[in-house]
Amino acid sequence: VQLQASGGGLVQEGGSLRLSCTASRRTSSNNGVNWFRQSLGKEREFVAGISWRGGITDYEDSVKGRFTISRDAKNTVFLEMNNLKPEDTAVYYCAVSRSSMATRSSTGIAYWGRGTLVTVSS
């Protein structure tokens, strides 16, 4: 199974980006999917997650109201990021849950994707 995150780049403070996460096969069709991020010198942290049916979402406090996670019928998962701040700069990873729900814990992750770098300049 391979997960691929894409859509990262360089953006100015206040700008927007949309990240996408695709799977090599439909392993994520019954599983929650999450976004984590890791900035230089810090531990990987949970950003947002979505249940397998898409009805339940979870967000880390600092991104609430700015980021939106969603998934389409083909099980591509998106992270819409608005009003970006320099502290959002990080490598963003998508990750499939072991369960049908989102998870904030790394121990609840079945598969990790390759990251995509988001850089927000001030």
C-alpha positions as semicolon CSV with decimal commas, in nm:
position;residue;x (nm);y (nm);z (nm)
1;V;0,000;0,000;0,000
2;Q;0,127;0,342;-0,089
3;L;-0,017;0,674;0,016
4;Q;0,084;0,985;-0,165
5;A;0,037;1,336;-0,033
6;S;0,060;1,624;-0,277
7;G;-0,024;1,990;-0,307
8;G;0,238;2,142;-0,084
9;G;0,438;2,447;-0,176
10;L;0,544;2,796;-0,082
11;V;0,273;3,046;0,007
12;Q;0,261;3,384;0,176
13;E;0,104;3,436;0,513
14;G;-0,273;3,454;0,475
15;G;-0,269;3,241;0,162
16;S;-0,428;2,905;0,087
17;L;-0,325;2,558;-0,025
18;R;-0,511;2,234;-0,083
19;L;-0,341;1,908;-0,004
20;S;-0,451;1,576;-0,152
21;C;-0,394;1,223;-0,033
22;T;-0,438;0,925;-0,264
23;A;-0,392;0,554;-0,198
24;S;-0,251;0,296;-0,433
25;R;-0,550;0,076;-0,365
26;R;-0,875;0,103;-0,180
27;T;-0,730;0,026;0,157
28;S;-0,868;0,347;0,296
29;S;-1,226;0,289;0,183
30;N;-1,341;0,168;0,526
31;N;-1,087;0,351;0,736
32;G;-1,049;0,693;0,884
33;V;-0,787;0,915;0,725
34;N;-0,579;1,177;0,900
35;W;-0,330;1,452;0,838
36;F;-0,028;1,496;1,061
37;R;0,254;1,744;1,032
38;Q;0,608;1,775;1,152
39;S;0,808;2,093;1,161
40;L;1,181;2,121;1,209
41;G;1,288;2,016;1,556
42;K;0,940;1,921;1,669
43;E;0,750;1,599;1,708
44;R;0,491;1,493;1,455
45;E;0,150;1,624;1,552
46;F;-0,210;1,556;1,455
47;V;-0,375;1,817;1,234
48;A;-0,710;1,680;1,118
49;G;-0,893;1,354;1,064
50;I;-1,206;1,224;0,898
51;S;-1,413;0,909;0,944
52;W;-1,453;0,658;0,662
53;R;-1,797;0,785;0,571
54;G;-1,685;1,141;0,604
55;G;-1,947;1,235;0,859
56;I;-1,718;1,287;1,155
57;T;-1,419;1,518;1,151
58;D;-1,167;1,621;1,413
59;Y;-0,925;1,915;1,417
60;E;-0,636;2,026;1,625
61;D;-0,728;2,349;1,802
62;S;-0,483;2,575;1,620
63;V;-0,630;2,492;1,278
64;K;-1,000;2,499;1,362
65;G;-1,182;2,746;1,141
66;R;-0,891;2,762;0,897
67;F;-0,847;2,403;0,774
68;T;-1,112;2,172;0,631
69;I;-1,072;1,799;0,574
70;S;-1,292;1,615;0,327
71;R;-1,299;1,302;0,114
72;D;-1,457;1,226;-0,221
73;A;-1,622;0,917;-0,367
74;K;-1,288;0,792;-0,494
75;N;-1,146;0,809;-0,142
76;T;-0,911;1,091;-0,213
77;V;-0,879;1,294;0,103
78;F;-0,826;1,667;0,090
79;L;-0,700;1,922;0,338
80;E;-0,809;2,272;0,247
81;M;-0,585;2,518;0,430
82;N;-0,682;2,885;0,447
83;N;-0,537;3,185;0,627
84;L;-0,205;3,009;0,655
85;K;0,043;3,122;0,916
86;P;0,422;3,081;0,936
87;E;0,372;2,836;1,222
88;D;0,188;2,607;0,979
89;T;0,518;2,547;0,800
90;A;0,588;2,173;0,815
91;V;0,597;1,850;0,624
92;Y;0,240;1,723;0,607
93;Y;0,165;1,350;0,607
94;C;-0,155;1,166;0,538
95;A;-0,216;0,852;0,737
96;V;-0,481;0,580;0,735
97;S;-0,636;0,482;1,066
98;R;-0,658;0,123;1,185
99;S;-1,025;0,191;1,256
100;S;-1,311;0,359;1,073
101;M;-1,257;0,677;1,273
102;A;-1,003;0,954;1,280
103;T;-0,724;0,913;1,529
104;R;-0,490;1,159;1,698
105;S;-0,246;0,890;1,806
106;S;0,036;0,748;1,597
107;T;-0,037;0,407;1,747
108;G;-0,376;0,419;1,577
109;I;-0,222;0,454;1,232
110;A;-0,205;0,161;0,990
111;Y;-0,030;0,330;0,700
112;W;0,173;0,647;0,659
113;G;0,209;0,836;0,337
114;R;0,501;1,028;0,204
115;G;0,497;1,386;0,314
116;T;0,453;1,708;0,126
117;L;0,626;2,028;0,235
118;V;0,424;2,338;0,315
119;T;0,618;2,659;0,366
120;V;0,444;2,978;0,475
121;S;0,646;3,297;0,449
122;S;0,578;3,603;0,660
